[in-house]
Amino acid sequence: MKTIKTMKNKRIILVVAVVLLLAMTATTLYGCNLFGFGLLGEADLIEVMNNLAVRMFVGDGLSINIWLDNPEALGLFDQPAYLPTPIFDKATYEANMASLGEIVDAFKQFDYDKLSVVGKRDYDTVVNYFNTFSKYGNFYYLDNRDYIGVNGGWNVMIPLYLDKLAFKTENDVKNWISLAEQTETAFKEYARFEEEVLIPAGYGRTKSNYLDIAVQCDLMTEVDTDSGEHFLLTLFKEKLDRVDFLTDDQKAEYILTADDAIDKLILAYQTLADEVTVFAETAPAESKPLSAYQEGKAYYELLFLDNASTSDSVDMAYENLKAAFNETLAEARALQAQLPDGFTLEPKMSMEDLKGYYNILKSKYTEDFPALSEDIPDATFHKVPEAMSEVYNPAAYFMSAVDSTSAPETIYINEGNTGGYVGFDIISHEGIPGHMLQHAYFKSSGANMLRTLLAYTGYAEGWASYVQYYSTKYYEGSETEKLAYEAESLFTKASMYLYTLIDIEINYYGRTKEYLSTHEVYSLIFSDYMYEYMIANPAVYSSYGYGNYKMEALRDSFEGTDLEFHTAVLTVGPTTYEILARYI
């Protein structure tokens, strides 16, 4: 039996993988005129929220493809898909972000007291979201370091989006090809931004980080030894073969075009690998945590509060997490002491095992959670292409289209990277009663579309982590196996708290490697790799560790049954924990 868990295969289960491109650039809403004069009532609020939702999709064919089944109903026809590119002018970036704050100011036109409970809930959430998002405009350099990366960045995400992009119309086929072609120009811009803006200002990366990016890029240039073609071209052909709106001749023509586009994509990755390798030659050997930058501590606090969906201070969160860690670890060790010596659970991560776990959870979850509408289809399990297994997480739920209750529900499984998980925990987190139930229930509840689009990762991952541990009651096996799984789950929770604490120690309090490697608790899992990972991914763990803490604390204060609590949380939907507490 494991005690404190260490990172396995350099991966963790991350946030739901699909995000609106709005999160990468604020230009979609820049300067938009959403308000008239004298807006007061509920109907006006709904109209403005609907308008905002549509504006988020204009000129963004990729998000439309992923999030909408019927974009024409919103007046969105054949929108192009674009890869975001950096804003080289700091003043322009700050103006764009400030425009989001103007949305918050415009909301003051509403008479809050005249809104219904649902209207107030939506108002509070939307204002909070755009107010928080606008604050990133104060951190131009720190907030624009994610165009390329090892665990994230567009060099990692583009193949995943091309895999996810469904061929519903001929425009989707054109957008797929266009996105592959755009990598050539976009990657050059990412490298130029790194060279001309970030590195001179002191916000570049370490030698090892640049070299790791080069390795990831090299992986994306490989072709299959048997077929002699790139895996993305194979995926394109498979998608195209399933459509019925193109003739065979049209398909053949598109395959030739896609082949040329993939050649450009391969060249783009090769060029980016070469350029970051050059950057590595003069890059520092040691990484700098956010705490080492003049504005780093303030930026980390914004990241933490945003990712954790809370208004708690980092200092308060730190103290809460320490207490939660000690309590959870004690519980886990007490259970472990009841197990036979040397007893361990064998992970079961095959596709068939995971489908079986999904069926078990589906048959039991309604004892404690609200049932999904019969319109919601069962989850389909999609295998991550082997070529992407090195850069992909163990599993991910892709949010289904928000305008349809019959849209496919998809869980991606990476059989090449189990991440040290048992299997049951993966499905309870990503599927039912985790992310799939969370998203599908809210979108089918009649919620305003804008609310389904605004990302609150602390709410999302806090829920999925909370129900992952809650679902130990549904695990099937012998009494010893059930006890072992419960202990395993508690050790996983304790590890998540500890990772979050280490992240805070490094990026907020500025703790050194020496301090962490000799600390009586942190040394249980600390490593040089973890130090570099936390620096490259600041506050990522807050959505899991502190999100779970806040969800459990909310449950402890709620007077009612588990079913009533779970229904209330899912009905309010994505928001901060403070707003959630106000409305459940």
C-alpha positions in Angstrom: 0.0 0.0 0.0 1.3 3.4 -0.9 1.5 6.2 1.6 2.0 9.7 0.3 1.8 9.5 -3.5 4.4 11.0 -5.8 3.9 12.1 -9.3 3.8 9.2 -11.7 5.0 9.6 -15.3 5.2 13.4 -14.8 1.4 13.7 -15.2 -1.6 14.5 -13.1 -5.3 14.6 -14.1 -5.8 18.1 -15.2 -8.7 20.4 -15.6 -11.3 19.5 -18.3 -9.1 19.8 -21.4 -11.3 22.1 -23.6 -11.2 25.8 -22.8 -12.7 28.7 -24.7 -10.1 30.5 -26.8 -11.4 33.6 -25.0 -9.2 32.5 -22.1 -6.1 33.0 -24.3 -7.1 36.4 -25.8 -9.5 39.0 -24.6 -9.9 40.6 -28.0 -13.2 38.8 -28.8 -15.1 41.1 -26.5 -12.9 44.1 -26.8 -14.9 47.2 -27.5 -18.2 45.4 -27.9 -21.3 47.4 -27.2 -23.7 45.2 -25.2 -25.7 47.7 -23.3 -28.2 50.4 -24.0 -29.5 52.9 -21.5 -31.8 52.4 -18.5 -31.5 48.6 -18.3 -33.1 47.5 -15.1 -34.9 44.2 -15.1 -34.5 40.4 -15.4 -35.4 40.3 -19.1 -32.6 42.8 -19.9 -30.1 40.8 -17.9 -31.0 37.6 -19.8 -30.7 39.5 -23.1 -27.2 40.9 -22.2 -26.0 37.5 -21.1 -27.2 35.9 -24.3 -25.5 38.6 -26.3 -22.3 38.1 -24.4 -22.4 34.3 -25.0 -22.7 34.8 -28.7 -19.9 37.4 -28.8 -17.6 34.9 -27.2 -17.9 32.7 -30.3 -17.7 35.3 -33.1 -14.7 34.4 -35.3 -13.9 31.3 -33.3 -14.7 28.3 -35.4 -12.9 25.9 -33.1 -14.8 26.8 -30.0 -18.1 26.7 -32.0 -17.3 23.2 -33.2 -16.6 22.0 -29.7 -19.2 23.8 -27.7 -22.2 24.1 -30.1 -24.3 21.6 -31.9 -26.5 24.2 -33.6 -24.5 27.5 -34.1 -26.9 28.6 -36.8 -29.6 29.2 -34.2 -27.3 31.8 -32.7 -26.6 33.4 -36.1 -23.2 31.9 -36.4 -22.5 30.6 -39.9 -19.2 29.1 -41.1 -17.0 31.0 -38.7 -13.2 30.6 -39.3 -10.9 29.0 -36.8 -7.7 30.8 -35.7 -4.8 30.1 -33.5 -4.1 32.9 -31.0 -1.0 34.9 -31.4 0.8 37.1 -28.8 0.1 40.8 -28.4 3.6 42.3 -28.7 2.5 45.8 -27.5 2.0 45.9 -23.7 -0.4 48.9 -23.9 -2.7 47.1 -26.4 -2.8 44.0 -24.2 -3.7 46.2 -21.1 -6.4 48.0 -23.0 -8.0 44.8 -24.2 -8.0 43.4 -20.6 -9.3 46.7 -19.2 -12.3 46.4 -21.6 -13.4 43.4 -19.7 -13.6 45.6 -16.6 -15.8 47.9 -18.5 -18.3 45.1 -18.8 -18.4 44.9 -15.0 -19.0 48.7 -14.8 -21.8 48.4 -17.4 -23.6 45.8 -15.2 -24.1 48.5 -12.6 -27.0 49.7 -14.8 -29.1 46.8 -13.4 -31.3 47.3 -10.4 -30.0 44.3 -8.4 -32.9 44.3 -6.0 -35.4 43.7 -8.8 -33.7 40.5 -10.0 -35.0 37.1 -9.1 -32.8 34.7 -7.0 -31.6 33.1 -10.2 -31.0 36.5 -11.7 -28.9 37.6 -8.7 -27.0 34.3 -8.8 -26.1 34.8 -12.5 -25.4 38.5 -12.1 -23.0 37.8 -9.2 -21.2 35.1 -11.1 -20.8 37.0 -14.4 -19.6 40.2 -12.6 -17.1 38.2 -10.6 -15.8 36.4 -13.6 -15.1 39.4 -15.8 -13.8 41.4 -12.8 -11.3 38.6 -12.0 -10.3 38.1 -15.6 -9.7 41.8 -16.1 -7.1 41.9 -13.3 -4.7 39.8 -15.4 -4.1 42.9 -17.4 -1.8 44.1 -14.6 0.6 41.2 -15.3 1.5 41.5 -19.0 4.7 39.4 -18.9 3.7 36.8 -16.4 0.4 36.3 -18.0 1.7 35.7 -21.5 4.2 32.9 -20.9 1.9 30.1 -21.9 1.9 30.2 -25.7 4.5 27.4 -25.6 5.2 24.9 -22.9 6.0 21.4 -21.8 2.7 20.5 -20.0 0.6 23.1 -21.7 0.9 25.7 -24.5 -0.3 25.6 -28.0 2.5 23.2 -29.1 0.9 20.7 -26.8 -2.8 21.6 -27.3 -3.0 21.8 -31.1 -2.9 18.1 -31.8 -5.5 17.5 -29.0 -7.8 20.1 -30.6 -7.3 18.6 -34.1 -8.2 15.2 -32.6 -11.3 16.6 -30.9 -12.6 18.8 -33.8 -15.6 17.0 -35.2 -16.5 17.1 -38.9 -20.1 18.2 -38.7 -20.0 20.5 -41.8 -17.6 21.1 -44.7 -16.5 24.3 -42.9 -15.2 22.1 -40.1 -13.0 20.2 -42.6 -11.7 23.5 -43.9 -11.0 24.7 -40.4 -9.1 21.6 -39.5 -6.8 22.1 -42.4 -6.5 25.8 -41.8 -5.5 25.2 -38.1 -2.8 22.7 -39.2 -1.5 25.3 -41.8 -1.5 28.1 -39.3 1.0 26.4 -37.0 3.7 27.5 -39.4 3.0 31.2 -38.8 1.8 30.9 -35.2 4.8 29.0 -33.9 7.1 31.6 -35.5 5.2 34.3 -33.6 5.4 32.3 -30.3 9.2 32.0 -30.7 9.6 35.6 -31.7 7.6 36.7 -28.7 9.8 34.6 -26.5 12.9 36.1 -28.0 11.9 39.7 -28.4 9.6 40.2 -25.4 9.9 37.6 -22.6 13.7 36.8 -22.6 14.9 40.5 -22.7 12.5 41.4 -19.9 13.8 38.5 -17.7 10.7 36.3 -18.1 12.3 33.5 -20.2 12.6 29.9 -19.2 15.4 27.7 -18.0 17.7 25.6 -20.2 16.0 22.4 -19.2 12.5 23.8 -19.9 13.4 24.9 -23.4 15.0 21.5 -24.1 11.9 19.7 -22.8 9.8 21.8 -25.2 12.1 20.7 -28.0 11.6 17.1 -27.1 7.8 17.5 -27.2 8.1 19.2 -30.6 10.3 16.3 -31.9 7.6 13.8 -30.8 5.1 15.7 -33.0 7.2 15.3 -36.1 7.4 11.5 -36.1 5.6 9.4 -38.7 4.2 5.9 -38.2 6.8 3.3 -39.3 4.2 1.0 -40.7 2.0 3.4 -42.6 4.6 6.0 -43.3 2.2 8.8 -42.5 1.8 11.3 -39.6 -0.8 10.3 -37.0 -2.8 13.5 -37.5 -3.2 12.6 -41.2 -4.5 9.2 -40.2 -7.0 10.9 -37.8 -8.1 13.3 -40.6 -8.8 10.4 -42.9 -10.7 8.5 -40.3 -12.9 11.6 -39.6 -13.4 12.3 -43.3 -14.4 8.7 -44.0 -17.3 9.0 -41.6 -18.9 12.1 -43.2 -21.8 11.8 -45.7 -21.9 15.4 -47.0 -18.9 15.1 -49.3 -18.4 13.0 -52.5 -15.5 10.6 -52.8 -13.8 13.0 -55.2 -14.1 15.9 -52.7 -12.7 13.7 -49.9 -9.7 12.7 -52.1 -9.1 16.4 -52.8 -9.3 17.3 -49.1 -6.9 14.5 -48.2 -4.3 15.9 -50.5 -4.8 19.4 -49.0 -4.6 18.0 -45.5 -1.4 16.1 -46.4 0.2 19.4 -47.5 -1.0 21.1 -44.3 0.5 18.4 -42.1 3.8 18.9 -43.9 3.6 22.5 -42.8 2.7 21.5 -39.3 5.7 19.1 -39.1 8.0 21.9 -40.3 6.5 24.2 -37.8 7.4 21.8 -34.9 10.8 21.2 -36.3 11.5 25.0 -36.5 10.1 25.6 -33.0 12.3 22.8 -31.7 15.4 24.4 -33.3 14.5 27.8 -32.0 14.0 26.8 -28.4 17.2 24.8 -28.5 19.0 28.0 -29.4 17.2 29.8 -26.5 18.5 27.1 -24.2 22.1 27.9 -25.0 22.0 31.2 -23.0 19.1 30.4 -20.7 19.7 30.1 -16.9 20.1 26.7 -15.3 17.9 27.5 -12.3 14.2 28.2 -12.6 12.7 31.3 -10.9 9.4 30.8 -9.0 6.8 33.5 -9.1 7.9 34.6 -5.6 11.2 35.7 -7.1 9.6 38.3 -9.4 8.7 41.8 -8.2 5.1 41.3 -9.1 5.1 37.5 -8.7 3.5 37.2 -5.3 0.5 39.4 -6.4 0.2 37.4 -9.6 0.3 34.1 -7.8 -2.4 35.3 -5.4 -4.6 36.2 -8.4 -3.9 32.8 -10.0 -4.6 30.9 -6.8 -7.9 32.6 -6.0 -9.0 32.3 -9.6 -8.0 28.7 -9.9 -9.5 27.8 -6.6 -12.7 29.7 -7.2 -12.5 31.5 -3.8 -11.9 34.8 -2.2 -9.9 33.3 0.7 -6.4 34.7 1.1 -3.4 32.4 0.2 -2.3 32.7 3.9 -5.7 31.4 5.0 -5.8 28.7 2.4 -2.3 27.6 3.5 -3.4 27.2 7.2 -6.6 25.4 6.2 -4.7 23.0 3.9 -2.1 22.1 6.6 -4.9 21.1 9.0 -6.7 19.1 6.3 -3.5 17.4 5.3 -2.7 16.2 8.8 -6.3 15.0 9.5 -6.5 13.2 6.2 -3.1 11.5 6.5 -4.0 10.3 10.0 -7.2 8.8 8.7 -5.4 7.1 5.8 -2.7 5.6 8.1 -5.4 4.3 10.5 -7.1 2.5 7.7 -3.8 1.2 6.3 -3.0 -0.3 9.7 -6.1 -2.6 9.4 -4.9 -4.1 6.2 -2.8 -7.4 5.9 0.9 -6.7 5.6 2.0 -6.1 2.0 -1.6 -5.9 0.6 -1.9 -3.7 -2.4 -4.5 -2.9 -5.0 -3.6 -3.6 -8.6 -4.5 -0.8 -11.0 -7.1 -1.7 -13.6 -6.8 0.8 -16.4 -7.7 -1.1 -19.6 -10.5 0.3 -21.6 -12.8 -2.5 -20.7 -12.0 -2.1 -16.9 -12.9 1.6 -17.1 -16.1 1.0 -19.0 -17.1 -1.5 -16.3 -16.4 1.0 -13.6 -18.5 3.6 -15.5 -21.4 1.1 -15.5 -21.1 0.4 -11.8 -21.1 4.1 -11.0 -24.0 4.8 -13.3 -26.1 2.1 -11.6 -25.5 3.5 -8.1 -25.0 7.2 -8.2 -28.7 8.2 -8.1 -28.7 7.0 -4.5 -26.9 10.2 -3.6 -26.9 12.5 -6.7 -29.6 13.9 -8.9 -30.3 11.8 -12.0 -29.3 13.0 -15.5 -32.0 13.6 -18.0 -32.8 10.6 -20.2 -31.7 12.8 -23.2 -28.1 12.7 -22.0 -26.3 9.9 -23.8 -23.9 7.5 -22.1 -20.3 8.4 -22.2 -18.2 7.1 -25.1 -14.6 6.2 -24.4 -12.0 7.5 -26.8 -8.4 6.2 -26.8 -5.7 8.8 -26.9 -3.6 8.2 -30.0 -0.3 6.5 -29.1 1.7 9.4 -30.6 0.2 11.8 -28.0 0.4 9.5 -25.0 3.7 11.2 -23.8 2.1 14.6 -23.6 -1.4 13.7 -22.5 -2.9 13.1 -19.1 -4.2 9.7 -17.9 -7.8 10.8 -18.7 -9.9 13.8 -19.5 -13.6 14.6 -19.9 -14.3 16.8 -22.8 -17.3 19.1 -22.1 -20.1 18.3 -24.5 -21.9 21.0 -26.6 -23.8 23.4 -24.3 -26.8 23.9 -26.6 -27.8 20.2 -26.9 -28.7 17.6 -24.3 -28.1 14.8 -26.9 -24.5 15.9 -27.8 -21.9 13.1 -27.4 -20.3 12.8 -23.9 -16.7 11.8 -24.3 -14.0 10.6 -21.9 -10.5 10.3 -23.3 -8.3 7.5 -21.9 -4.6 7.4 -22.2 -3.6 3.7 -22.0 0.0 4.7 -22.4 0.0 6.7 -19.1 -2.0 5.4 -16.2 -0.5 8.0 -13.8 -0.5 5.6 -10.9 -4.3 5.6 -10.6 -6.4 2.6 -9.7 -9.0 3.1 -12.4 -12.2 3.5 -10.4 -10.9 6.9 -9.2 -10.4 8.0 -12.8 -14.0 7.3 -13.9 -15.6 8.7 -10.7 -13.6 11.9 -11.3 -14.0 12.3 -15.0 -17.4 10.6 -15.6 -20.3 10.0 -13.2 -20.6 11.5 -10.6 -17.7 13.7 -11.6 -17.2 16.2 -14.5 -19.7 14.5 -16.8 -22.6 14.7 -14.3 -21.5 18.2 -13.3 -21.6 19.6 -16.8 -24.4 17.6 -18.3 -26.7 18.2 -15.3 -26.2 22.0 -15.3 -26.6 22.5 -19.0 -29.8 20.5 -19.1 -31.2 22.4 -16.1 -32.2 25.4 -18.2 -29.2 27.5 -17.1 -28.3 30.5 -19.2 -25.7 29.5 -21.9 -23.2 32.1 -20.7 -23.1 30.5 -17.3 -22.2 27.1 -18.8 -19.3 28.8 -20.7 -17.6 30.6 -17.8 -14.8 28.5 -16.4 -14.5 28.2 -12.6 -11.9 25.5 -12.3 -11.9 25.4 -8.5 -15.6 24.6 -8.6 -15.1 22.1 -11.4 -12.1 20.3 -10.0 -13.3 20.7 -6.4 -16.5 18.9 -7.3 -14.7 16.1 -9.2 -12.1 15.6 -6.5 -14.8 15.6 -3.8 -17.0 13.0 -5.5 -13.9 10.9 -6.4 -13.4 10.4 -2.7 -17.1 10.2 -1.9 -17.5 7.4 -4.5 -15.3 5.0 -2.5 -18.7 3.8 -1.1 -19.6 2.5 -4.6 -16.4 0.5 -5.0 -17.0 -3.3 -5.5 -14.8 -6.0 -4.2 -13.9 -8.0 -1.0 -14.0 -6.2 2.3 -10.2 -6.1 2.3 -10.2 -4.6 -1.2 -12.8 -2.0 -0.2 -10.8 -1.0 2.8 -7.7 -0.8 0.7 -9.4 1.4 -1.9 -10.7 3.7 0.8 -7.2 4.0 2.3 -5.8 4.6 -1.2 -8.3 7.4 -1.8 -7.4 9.1 1.4 -3.7 8.9 0.6 -4.4 10.4 -2.8 -6.4 13.3 -1.1 -3.6 13.9 1.4 -1.1 14.0 -1.5 -3.2 16.5 -3.3 -3.3 18.7 -0.2 0.5 18.3 0.1 1.1 19.2 -3.6 -0.9 22.4 -3.1 1.0 23.3 0.0 4.4 22.8 -1.8 3.1 24.9 -4.7 2.3 27.7 -2.2 5.6 27.3 -0.4 7.6 27.7 -3.7 5.6 30.3 -5.7 4.2 32.4 -2.8 6.5 32.0 0.1 9.7 31.5 -1.9 10.9 28.3 -0.2 14.2 26.8 -1.5 14.9 23.3 -2.7 17.0 22.8 0.4 14.2 23.8 2.7 11.6 21.5 1.0 14.0 18.5 0.6 14.8 18.5 4.3 11.4 19.4 5.7 9.9 16.7 7.9 6.7 16.5 5.8 7.5 17.9 2.4 10.5 15.7 2.0 8.1 12.7 1.8 7.4 13.5 -1.9 9.6 16.5 -2.8 12.0 16.1 -5.8 13.8 18.4 -8.2 11.2 17.4 -10.9 8.4 18.6 -8.6 10.2 21.9 -8.0 10.4 22.5 -11.7 6.9 21.3 -12.3 5.4 23.7 -9.7 7.4 26.6 -11.2 6.1 25.8 -14.7 2.5 25.3 -13.5 1.9 27.7 -10.6 -1.4 27.4 -8.7 -2.6 24.5 -10.9 -3.0 22.3 -7.8 -5.2 24.9 -6.0 -8.2 23.9 -8.1 -7.9 20.3 -6.9 -6.5 20.6 -3.4 -8.2 23.8 -2.2 -11.2 23.2 -4.4 -11.8 19.9 -2.7 -11.2 21.5 0.7 -13.8 24.2 0.0 -16.4 21.7 -1.3 -16.0 19.5 1.8 -16.3 22.5 4.1 -19.4 23.5 2.3 -20.9 20.1 2.8 -20.0 20.2 6.5 -22.0 23.5 6.9 -25.0 22.4 4.8 -28.0 21.2 6.7 -29.6 18.5 4.6 -29.0 15.1 3.1 -26.2 14.3 0.7 -28.7 14.2 -2.2 -30.0 17.6 -1.3 -26.5 19.0 -1.0 -25.3 17.6 -4.3 -28.5 18.7 -6.1 -28.1 22.2 -4.8 -24.4 22.5 -5.8 -25.1 21.2 -9.3 -28.1 23.5 -9.7 -26.2 26.7 -8.8 -23.5 25.7 -11.3 -19.9 27.0 -11.9 -19.1 30.0 -9.6 -17.0 30.9 -6.6 -17.4 29.0 -3.4 -18.6 32.2 -1.7 -21.4 32.7 -4.2 -22.2 29.0 -4.1 -22.6 29.2 -0.3 -25.0 32.1 -0.7 -27.3 30.3 -3.0 -27.4 26.6 -2.0 
